[in-house]
């Protein structure tokens, strides 16, 4: 497999991972907002908020990595 094909496969895999992370972020966000609207800000609310923040960081890290790989395709 050539380097171009390898990088394309890597970008495709990163897109799949971003999709999974986005789906998890949406479900955690819905759970947090549900707890907030019910005024049940227990430990689950704070754990969910921390997890959501962590997922944002992971999402943007993977997206940044994907854009770096896309920019490196110019050199091939």
C-alpha positions as MATLAB code, in Angstrom:
seq = 'XXXXXXXXXXXXXXXXXXXXXXXXXXXXXXXXXXXXXXXXXXXXXXXXXXXXXXXXXXXXXXXXXXXXXXXXXXXX';
ca = [
       0.000    0.000    0.000;
       1.381    3.402   -0.922;
       1.895    6.242    1.498;
      -1.036    8.146    0.012;
      -3.423    5.233    0.537;
      -2.116    4.719    4.042;
      -2.749    8.355    4.959;
      -6.224    8.209    3.420;
      -7.066    5.163    5.537;
      -5.731    6.931    8.621;
      -7.924    9.969    7.900;
     -10.929    7.686    7.415;
     -10.284    5.998   10.749;
      -9.986    9.377   12.471;
     -13.339   10.402   10.984;
     -14.946    7.287   12.457;
     -13.433    8.029   15.865;
     -14.683   11.607   15.691;
     -18.168   10.298   14.928;
     -18.118    8.030   17.964;
     -16.849   10.802   20.219;
     -19.484   13.204   18.897;
     -22.265   10.684   19.578;
     -21.001   10.156   23.129;
     -20.747   13.926   23.635;
     -24.356   14.377   22.539;
     -25.644   11.680   24.856;
     -23.641   12.948   27.844;
     -24.776   16.502   27.110;
     -28.403   15.400   26.984;
     -28.012   13.615   30.307;
     -26.395   16.653   31.912;
     -29.082   19.002   30.659;
     -31.791   16.612   31.857;
     -30.271   16.549   35.340;
     -29.929   20.329   35.327;
     -33.537   20.908   34.285;
     -34.766   18.551   37.014;
     -32.582   20.476   39.479;
     -30.826   17.266   40.477;
     -27.255   18.498   40.458;
     -25.780   15.524   42.245;
     -22.395   13.917   41.765;
     -23.544   12.509   38.397;
     -24.012   16.036   37.088;
     -20.451   16.987   37.991;
     -18.966   13.747   36.687;
     -20.874   14.198   33.432;
     -19.656   17.776   33.118;
     -16.068   16.649   33.606;
     -16.487   13.837   31.066;
     -18.011   16.250   28.568;
     -15.117   18.657   28.989;
     -12.652   15.791   28.573;
     -14.439   14.651   25.405;
     -14.236   18.182   23.979;
     -10.472   18.152   24.482;
     -10.129   14.695   22.898;
     -12.367   15.712   19.977;
     -10.348   18.810   19.168;
      -7.059   16.944   19.573;
      -8.116   14.287   17.077;
      -9.532   16.905   14.696;
      -6.267   18.839   14.865;
      -4.290   15.663   14.139;
      -6.541   14.914   11.170;
      -6.012   18.385    9.706;
      -2.234   18.052   10.093;
      -2.322   14.767    8.177;
      -4.469   16.352    5.462;
      -2.003   19.217    5.122;
       0.873   16.745    4.886;
      -0.775   15.161    1.827;
       0.440   18.126   -0.230;
       3.977   16.845    0.117;
       3.186   13.436   -1.376;
];
